[in-house]
C-alpha cells in the first residue's frame, strides 16, 4: 500500500520523550512509600507516525471511520508500531481494537465519538462486575498487548446516552422533559429507556432461568442493547499509558484495566453524567504496579475504584490488585472518591493514596464488601485527603454491602469471609459530610487494625465503630451537628488518644465492648 506523503516519521522524543529523558519521571511518587514497588515509567514507541486522514478518514461527525482506524493500526503494527495521530475534528467510528507498540494520540480539538449502531459491536465473552459473561464489545479494546498508550489533548466520547437507562428521580423536572423530548421510551413514568431493544433484552434476561454466562452467543446477541459495554477495556496488557485525554460518556464503566501490569494514568479527565447508571470512572481490577496521578474524575458511580474479581470466580482467579500509587487527584460527583470493592475477592494490597480532594461525592473513602466475597484488603496508606460536602460518610468500611437481611446465625470463617485490616489514614479533613466515620464489620471477622490520625471531621452525625478490633484514633476531632460524636458497638481493643469529640454525650457505648479507652 503506497501512502500519501503526509505520512511522516518523527522522533517521539518530541511527544513522549526518549526513555533516557523520561527515566525517573515519576521517581518523586516513590519517596516515603511504605511498601516495596518496582519503579515504572511510560512506554517508548518507535519513531514512526501516521495521520488518520492518510487512511481515508473524514472528520464530519457523520462518516463512519471504523475502517480507517483499523487500517492505520494494522499499518503501524505491521511495521513494529508507532503513533496514530488523530487531528482536530469529529471522528465517528465503530469499535477500535488496539495493538501492541501503538500510541493513539489525539491532537487538541480531536473528538472521537462512537456510533450507537449496535450492529457494529460483536457480542463478547468478557469480565464485567467481577465475573465472566457475555457482554457487548467495548468501543476501545486491547488484550494481551504490550506497550500501548492513549495520549493527547482530545476527547473520547462513548455515546453512552444511546445505551443507558435513566431514572426520573435522578433528574430535575426540566432535565427529564428535555431527555424524553429526544425520543426513547418511558416506562411507568419512572424510567427512560433509549430503545425498545433495551427493554426486550432486560425482560428476556429477567425471565431467563440462566445467567448471562450460560447463554449462547446467539442468545446474548439478541439482548445486545441490554448488555451495555465498558467504554475502554484493556485485558492482560503490560506497559499501559493513559495521558491527557478526556474520557467521557461511557455506556457502562468508563475505563477498565483488567489483569494489567505497569499501568500509568496521568493527567486524564474521566467524566460521566451524574445520573449515569453503572457510570464508574476508573475501575482497576487485578492489576499490578499502578500509578494514578494528577487526574480528575466527575462520574455517576464510584470514581477511583480498586477491584479483584467477585466471589468464587475472583478467588479462583486469585490475582490481587497490588502496588498502587494514587497522587494529586480530584473527584467531584461520584458514589465514592477512592473505593476498594465490593468485588475484591482476589485481594487488594500495598496501596498509597495522598494529596487528593473529594468535593460533593456521596462517600469519600469507601471500603465495601459482603459475606461470600472472601479476599483480604490490607496495607492501605492514606495521607492528606481533603473533602467538602460529602453527602454520606466521609470514611466508611461496610461489610454489609447490598445486604437486606442478615443471617440468623453467625456463619463460620472460611474462604468466603472478607477481611479488611492494616489500614492507616492520616491527615484527613472533611467538612460538611453526612456522617464522620462508619466502621461496620461482621461479627466473625471484625475490621481490624485501622488507624486514623491527625484528622478533622464536621458532619451531621458523628462516627460509628461496630464489629471492629484494634482501632486507634489519635488527634482526631469530630464535631457533629446532632447526636454523639462517637458510638461504639461490639468493639475490642480501641483507643482514643488526644481526641476532641465535641458533643454531649461525646461517646455512647452499645453492645459488648472490651478494652476501649
VMD Tcl script that draws the C-alpha trace (Angstrom):
set ca {
  {0.00 0.00 0.00}
  {1.52 3.32 -1.09}
  {0.66 6.03 1.40}
  {0.46 9.79 0.81}
  {3.47 11.91 1.51}
  {1.71 13.38 4.54}
  {2.77 10.30 6.47}
  {5.91 11.35 8.24}
  {8.32 9.70 10.59}
  {9.42 11.69 13.57}
  {11.21 11.04 16.84}
  {8.78 10.51 19.68}
  {11.17 12.36 21.89}
  {9.01 15.35 20.87}
  {5.74 13.80 22.07}
  {6.60 11.31 24.75}
  {10.33 11.74 25.18}
  {13.08 9.20 24.93}
  {13.50 6.50 27.54}
  {16.56 8.32 28.84}
  {14.72 11.63 29.16}
  {11.77 10.04 30.93}
  {13.72 7.75 33.22}
  {12.81 8.66 36.78}
  {9.97 10.94 35.67}
  {7.76 9.51 38.40}
  {10.53 8.97 40.95}
  {9.12 11.55 43.37}
  {6.00 9.43 43.80}
  {8.05 6.66 45.39}
  {9.58 8.84 48.09}
  {8.50 7.65 51.53}
  {6.44 4.78 50.08}
  {5.53 2.34 52.86}
  {5.92 -0.80 50.72}
  {8.26 -2.08 48.04}
  {7.10 -1.40 44.49}
  {9.05 -1.61 41.23}
  {9.58 1.74 39.53}
  {7.67 2.05 36.28}
  {7.68 4.64 33.53}
  {5.77 5.44 30.37}
  {6.35 3.15 27.39}
  {8.51 4.34 24.49}
  {7.35 3.84 20.90}
  {9.11 3.58 17.56}
  {9.75 6.92 15.81}
  {7.05 6.37 13.23}
  {3.76 8.26 12.90}
  {0.76 8.34 10.60}
  {-2.31 10.53 10.46}
  {-5.81 9.08 10.49}
  {-6.60 11.14 7.41}
  {-3.99 9.21 5.43}
  {-6.32 6.23 5.57}
  {-9.39 7.98 4.20}
  {-10.94 9.20 7.46}
  {-13.35 12.12 7.30}
  {-13.95 14.40 10.29}
  {-17.54 15.41 9.65}
  {-19.23 13.59 12.53}
  {-21.30 11.60 10.02}
  {-18.89 9.47 8.00}
  {-18.03 6.17 9.70}
  {-14.28 5.85 10.18}
  {-14.06 2.33 11.63}
  {-12.05 1.02 8.66}
  {-9.67 3.98 8.71}
  {-8.81 3.34 12.37}
  {-8.32 -0.38 11.72}
  {-6.20 0.18 8.61}
  {-3.99 2.73 10.34}
  {-3.43 0.48 13.37}
  {-2.70 -2.51 11.13}
  {-0.23 -0.45 9.09}
  {1.70 0.63 12.18}
  {1.56 -2.81 13.76}
  {2.96 -4.49 10.64}
  {5.98 -2.18 10.83}
  {6.69 -2.61 14.53}
  {4.46 0.11 15.92}
  {4.37 3.88 16.24}
  {1.88 6.70 16.73}
  {-1.54 7.13 15.15}
  {-2.32 10.86 15.18}
  {-5.96 11.89 15.27}
  {-6.23 15.52 14.10}
  {-8.77 18.09 15.25}
  {-12.31 17.28 14.15}
  {-15.23 15.00 15.00}
  {-14.43 11.38 14.13}
  {-17.39 9.00 14.17}
  {-16.41 5.34 14.40}
  {-17.32 1.85 15.44}
  {-15.10 -0.16 17.81}
  {-11.34 0.44 17.86}
  {-9.11 -2.57 18.55}
  {-5.64 -1.61 19.77}
  {-2.41 -3.48 19.06}
  {0.99 -3.63 20.74}
  {3.54 -0.82 20.40}
  {0.95 1.76 19.32}
  {0.17 5.17 20.77}
  {-3.28 6.51 19.87}
  {-2.64 10.25 20.07}
  {-5.44 12.85 19.95}
  {-4.48 16.37 18.95}
  {-6.15 19.29 20.68}
  {-9.63 19.65 19.21}
  {-9.88 15.97 18.27}
  {-13.12 14.27 19.30}
  {-13.62 10.54 18.78}
  {-17.26 9.56 19.21}
  {-18.69 6.08 18.88}
  {-21.67 5.07 16.79}
  {-24.83 3.97 18.54}
  {-25.46 1.33 15.85}
  {-25.20 -1.89 17.86}
  {-24.70 -3.98 14.71}
  {-21.13 -2.66 14.65}
  {-20.33 -4.27 18.01}
  {-19.87 -8.00 18.47}
  {-21.05 -9.97 21.47}
  {-18.01 -10.96 23.52}
  {-17.36 -13.23 26.48}
  {-15.64 -10.83 28.88}
  {-15.22 -9.94 32.55}
  {-17.58 -7.31 33.97}
  {-18.52 -6.65 37.60}
  {-16.14 -9.36 38.69}
  {-17.21 -12.40 36.68}
  {-17.12 -13.68 33.12}
  {-20.22 -13.46 31.00}
  {-21.49 -12.25 27.65}
  {-21.24 -8.53 27.04}
  {-21.39 -6.18 24.09}
  {-17.96 -5.35 22.65}
  {-16.33 -2.28 24.17}
  {-15.73 0.76 21.95}
  {-11.98 0.52 22.66}
  {-10.36 -2.83 23.47}
  {-6.92 -4.33 23.84}
  {-5.97 -7.80 25.02}
  {-2.60 -9.46 25.64}
  {-0.79 -6.36 24.41}
  {2.49 -4.70 25.35}
  {3.41 -1.02 25.17}
  {0.15 0.78 24.40}
  {-0.93 4.36 25.02}
  {-3.82 6.76 24.56}
  {-2.45 10.30 24.82}
  {-3.03 13.89 23.83}
  {-5.45 16.72 24.46}
  {-8.57 15.45 22.72}
  {-11.80 13.81 23.86}
  {-13.07 10.23 23.56}
  {-16.87 10.07 23.89}
  {-18.64 6.73 24.30}
  {-22.08 7.98 23.23}
  {-23.43 6.46 26.43}
  {-26.83 8.11 26.13}
  {-27.63 5.66 23.32}
  {-27.17 2.76 25.76}
  {-28.06 3.78 29.32}
  {-31.48 3.92 31.00}
  {-32.17 6.93 33.22}
  {-34.28 7.07 36.36}
  {-36.60 10.05 36.67}
  {-35.68 10.73 40.30}
  {-32.07 11.34 39.17}
  {-33.10 14.43 37.20}
  {-34.80 17.74 37.70}
  {-38.14 18.29 36.01}
  {-36.59 20.36 33.21}
  {-33.86 17.78 32.59}
  {-36.41 14.98 32.42}
  {-38.53 16.95 29.97}
  {-35.54 17.59 27.71}
  {-34.48 13.93 27.83}
  {-37.88 12.48 26.96}
  {-38.34 15.00 24.15}
  {-35.39 13.38 22.35}
  {-37.26 10.08 21.94}
  {-36.80 6.78 23.72}
  {-39.43 5.04 25.83}
  {-40.71 5.94 29.30}
  {-41.99 3.07 31.48}
  {-44.29 3.68 34.47}
  {-43.39 7.37 34.31}
  {-40.25 6.45 36.27}
  {-37.56 5.19 33.91}
  {-36.48 6.30 30.45}
  {-35.03 3.67 28.12}
  {-33.08 4.51 24.97}
  {-34.79 1.83 22.83}
  {-37.32 -0.98 22.79}
  {-34.46 -3.42 22.18}
  {-33.02 -2.49 25.59}
  {-36.38 -3.23 27.24}
  {-36.69 -6.52 25.35}
  {-33.20 -7.52 26.47}
  {-33.93 -6.62 30.08}
  {-37.16 -8.60 30.09}
  {-35.51 -11.58 28.40}
  {-32.70 -11.54 30.94}
  {-35.10 -11.34 33.89}
  {-37.31 -14.16 32.60}
  {-34.44 -16.48 31.72}
  {-33.59 -19.10 34.32}
  {-29.91 -18.91 33.29}
  {-27.37 -16.22 33.99}
  {-25.57 -14.43 31.18}
  {-22.59 -16.76 31.35}
  {-24.81 -19.70 30.37}
  {-26.37 -18.08 27.33}
  {-25.28 -18.99 23.84}
  {-23.61 -16.26 21.80}
  {-26.73 -16.03 19.64}
  {-28.97 -15.61 22.68}
  {-26.66 -12.93 24.08}
  {-26.64 -11.11 20.73}
  {-30.43 -10.74 20.97}
  {-30.04 -8.68 24.15}
  {-27.02 -6.72 22.96}
  {-28.54 -3.35 23.87}
  {-29.12 -4.51 27.43}
  {-25.55 -5.78 27.79}
  {-24.08 -2.28 27.84}
  {-20.31 -2.26 27.28}
  {-17.48 -0.76 29.26}
  {-16.07 2.07 27.12}
  {-12.38 1.12 27.36}
  {-11.39 -2.40 28.38}
  {-7.72 -3.40 28.46}
  {-7.11 -7.03 29.41}
  {-3.77 -8.65 30.31}
  {-1.78 -5.74 28.89}
  {1.69 -4.68 30.01}
  {3.11 -1.15 29.98}
  {-0.04 0.94 29.53}
  {-0.01 4.75 29.45}
  {-3.15 6.95 29.51}
  {-2.29 10.64 29.49}
  {-4.03 13.96 28.97}
  {-7.18 12.74 27.22}
  {-10.78 13.29 28.35}
  {-12.71 10.01 28.55}
  {-16.43 10.73 28.80}
  {-19.99 9.50 28.43}
  {-19.44 5.76 28.65}
  {-22.26 3.18 28.16}
  {-21.35 1.50 31.48}
  {-17.97 1.74 33.26}
  {-15.62 4.23 31.69}
  {-12.03 2.88 31.87}
  {-11.45 -0.74 32.96}
  {-7.89 -2.12 33.06}
  {-8.11 -5.84 33.92}
  {-5.15 -8.04 34.87}
  {-2.72 -5.42 33.54}
  {0.82 -4.74 34.70}
  {2.67 -1.42 34.77}
  {-0.22 0.99 34.26}
  {0.15 4.79 34.38}
  {-2.88 7.10 34.30}
  {-1.59 10.68 34.24}
  {-3.50 13.92 33.84}
  {-6.69 12.50 32.40}
  {-10.25 13.74 32.89}
  {-12.82 10.97 33.31}
  {-16.36 12.25 33.07}
  {-19.87 10.79 33.07}
  {-23.25 12.36 33.77}
  {-24.10 12.13 37.46}
  {-27.20 10.11 36.55}
  {-25.20 7.54 34.54}
  {-26.23 4.08 35.73}
  {-23.10 1.97 36.39}
  {-21.16 5.05 35.34}
  {-17.93 4.22 37.19}
  {-14.87 6.26 36.33}
  {-11.69 4.15 36.65}
  {-12.01 0.50 37.72}
  {-8.56 -1.04 38.21}
  {-9.10 -4.79 38.56}
  {-6.45 -7.41 39.41}
  {-3.67 -5.09 38.21}
  {-0.09 -4.82 39.44}
  {2.16 -1.75 39.58}
  {-0.20 1.17 39.01}
  {0.21 4.96 39.12}
  {-2.89 7.21 39.06}
  {-1.65 10.78 39.02}
  {-2.89 14.36 38.50}
  {-6.27 13.18 37.24}
  {-9.81 14.49 37.67}
  {-13.00 12.44 37.81}
  {-16.65 13.52 37.78}
  {-18.86 10.47 37.30}
  {-22.16 8.72 38.02}
  {-20.85 5.91 40.24}
  {-17.58 5.05 42.01}
  {-14.67 7.18 40.80}
  {-11.21 5.70 41.52}
  {-12.01 2.07 42.32}
  {-9.78 -0.94 43.03}
  {-11.23 -4.41 42.43}
  {-10.02 -8.01 42.04}
  {-12.95 -10.21 41.00}
  {-16.16 -11.35 42.58}
  {-16.91 -14.30 44.87}
  {-15.77 -17.74 43.71}
  {-14.68 -16.50 40.28}
  {-12.45 -13.85 41.84}
  {-10.97 -16.26 44.37}
  {-10.28 -18.80 41.62}
  {-8.55 -16.14 39.50}
  {-6.51 -15.27 42.58}
  {-4.91 -12.11 41.19}
  {-4.90 -9.22 43.66}
  {-4.68 -5.56 42.81}
  {-1.33 -4.62 44.32}
  {1.29 -1.89 44.33}
  {-0.85 1.16 43.60}
  {0.04 4.85 43.95}
  {-2.77 7.45 43.78}
  {-1.49 11.03 43.93}
  {-2.87 14.52 43.40}
  {-6.30 13.53 42.09}
  {-9.64 15.29 42.33}
  {-13.10 13.76 42.38}
  {-16.32 15.74 42.09}
  {-19.53 13.76 41.76}
  {-19.28 10.02 42.38}
  {-20.63 7.35 44.72}
  {-17.15 7.17 46.22}
  {-13.97 9.21 45.77}
  {-11.45 6.44 46.43}
  {-13.04 2.99 46.64}
  {-12.00 -0.59 47.34}
  {-14.57 -3.25 46.43}
  {-17.08 -4.52 46.54}
  {-15.64 -7.07 44.09}
  {-12.33 -7.69 45.89}
  {-12.27 -11.47 46.18}
  {-8.70 -11.73 44.90}
  {-7.45 -9.22 47.45}
  {-6.10 -5.66 47.41}
  {-2.74 -4.83 48.98}
  {0.02 -2.22 49.03}
  {-1.85 0.97 48.16}
  {-0.82 4.58 48.79}
  {-3.32 7.44 48.37}
  {-2.19 11.02 49.02}
  {-2.81 14.68 48.24}
  {-6.35 14.22 46.90}
  {-9.55 16.25 47.09}
  {-13.11 14.88 47.04}
  {-15.82 17.50 46.54}
  {-19.50 16.58 46.55}
  {-19.10 12.81 46.32}
  {-21.62 10.53 48.04}
  {-18.83 8.93 50.12}
  {-15.20 9.99 50.45}
  {-13.03 6.97 51.30}
  {-15.17 3.90 50.66}
  {-14.28 0.30 51.55}
  {-17.06 -2.19 50.86}
  {-17.67 -5.93 50.71}
  {-20.04 -8.58 51.97}
  {-20.14 -12.20 53.09}
  {-19.40 -14.55 50.24}
  {-16.70 -12.40 48.66}
  {-13.65 -13.61 50.55}
  {-10.42 -11.76 49.81}
  {-8.08 -9.73 52.00}
  {-7.70 -5.95 51.82}
  {-4.58 -4.81 53.69}
  {-1.62 -2.44 53.72}
  {-3.54 0.66 52.65}
  {-1.90 4.03 53.43}
  {-3.91 7.26 53.05}
  {-2.48 10.71 53.72}
  {-3.56 14.32 53.15}
  {-7.05 13.92 51.75}
  {-9.39 16.91 51.92}
  {-13.14 16.58 51.47}
  {-16.03 19.01 51.17}
  {-19.80 18.47 51.07}
  {-19.79 14.66 51.18}
  {-23.46 13.71 51.31}
  {-22.86 10.37 53.08}
  {-19.90 9.05 55.07}
  {-16.53 10.75 54.93}
  {-14.88 7.38 55.63}
  {-16.74 4.07 55.54}
  {-15.91 0.40 55.97}
  {-19.07 -1.55 55.19}
  {-19.10 -5.35 55.12}
  {-22.87 -5.43 54.66}
  {-22.88 -4.03 51.15}
  {-26.22 -4.77 49.42}
  {-27.35 -6.89 52.39}
  {-31.03 -6.63 53.26}
  {-31.42 -9.42 55.80}
  {-28.54 -10.68 57.94}
  {-28.43 -14.45 58.64}
  {-30.00 -15.68 61.87}
  {-26.74 -17.33 62.96}
  {-23.19 -16.07 62.59}
  {-21.51 -18.16 59.87}
  {-18.09 -19.75 60.37}
  {-14.96 -18.14 58.99}
  {-13.88 -19.70 55.69}
  {-12.55 -18.67 52.29}
  {-15.73 -16.69 51.61}
  {-15.16 -14.37 54.59}
  {-13.87 -10.92 53.58}
  {-11.11 -9.26 55.59}
  {-10.16 -5.59 55.93}
  {-7.11 -4.90 58.09}
  {-3.89 -2.92 58.47}
  {-5.14 0.40 57.10}
  {-3.55 3.73 58.02}
  {-5.40 7.02 57.47}
  {-3.64 10.28 58.32}
  {-4.30 13.98 57.86}
  {-7.85 13.83 56.56}
  {-10.04 16.93 56.71}
  {-13.74 16.60 55.93}
  {-16.21 19.48 56.19}
  {-19.98 19.07 55.98}
  {-20.35 15.33 55.45}
  {-23.42 13.29 56.34}
  {-21.52 11.08 58.79}
  {-17.96 11.39 60.00}
  {-16.95 7.72 60.15}
  {-18.66 4.36 59.75}
  {-16.77 1.15 60.58}
  {-19.29 -1.62 60.10}
  {-17.61 -5.04 60.28}
  {-19.09 -8.52 60.66}
  {-19.01 -10.43 63.97}
  {-16.99 -13.38 62.66}
  {-14.36 -11.11 61.06}
  {-14.19 -7.63 62.57}
  {-12.46 -4.82 60.73}
  {-9.01 -4.89 62.30}
  {-6.01 -2.65 62.92}
  {-7.37 0.59 61.47}
  {-5.59 3.81 62.44}
  {-7.00 7.31 61.93}
  {-4.67 10.13 63.00}
  {-4.41 13.92 62.80}
  {-7.83 14.36 61.19}
  {-10.84 16.67 61.49}
  {-14.48 15.89 60.67}
  {-17.56 18.10 60.76}
  {-20.77 16.26 59.92}
  {-24.48 15.98 60.58}
  {-23.74 12.78 62.54}
  {-20.65 11.57 64.37}
  {-18.77 8.31 64.00}
  {-19.76 4.65 64.41}
  {-17.40 1.84 65.34}
  {-19.14 -1.52 65.09}
  {-17.75 -5.07 64.99}
  {-14.20 -3.71 64.92}
  {-10.92 -4.65 66.58}
  {-7.64 -2.87 67.19}
  {-8.88 0.61 66.26}
  {-6.77 3.68 67.01}
  {-7.98 7.26 66.75}
  {-5.21 9.74 67.62}
  {-5.56 13.52 67.49}
  {-8.94 13.27 65.78}
  {-11.63 15.94 66.05}
  {-15.27 15.05 65.37}
  {-17.89 17.79 65.54}
  {-21.41 16.52 64.70}
  {-24.47 18.72 64.29}
  {-26.53 16.26 66.33}
  {-26.10 13.16 68.47}
  {-22.90 11.75 69.96}
  {-19.54 12.27 68.31}
  {-18.86 8.54 68.57}
  {-20.94 5.40 69.01}
  {-19.07 2.22 69.97}
  {-20.72 -1.15 69.41}
  {-19.10 -4.57 69.92}
  {-15.56 -3.26 69.68}
  {-12.41 -4.85 71.09}
  {-9.13 -3.06 71.76}
  {-9.76 0.54 70.70}
  {-8.07 3.72 71.85}
  {-8.99 7.40 71.55}
  {-5.85 9.44 72.24}
  {-5.80 13.24 72.25}
  {-9.18 13.28 70.50}
  {-11.78 16.05 70.62}
  {-15.30 14.64 70.46}
  {-17.36 17.82 70.50}
  {-20.87 16.75 71.50}
  {-22.97 15.85 74.51}
  {-22.70 12.99 75.18}
  {-19.33 12.61 73.47}
  {-19.29 8.78 73.30}
  {-22.14 6.25 73.54}
  {-21.45 2.56 74.17}
  {-23.76 -0.24 72.99}
  {-23.38 -4.00 72.73}
  {-20.36 -5.65 74.32}
  {-17.07 -3.74 74.24}
  {-13.68 -4.81 75.58}
  {-10.64 -2.70 76.32}
  {-11.91 0.52 74.80}
  {-10.24 3.59 76.28}
}
mol new
graphics top color blue
foreach p $ca { graphics top sphere $p radius 0.5 }
foreach p [lrange $ca 0 end-1] q [lrange $ca 1 end] { graphics top cylinder $p $q radius 0.2 }
display resetview
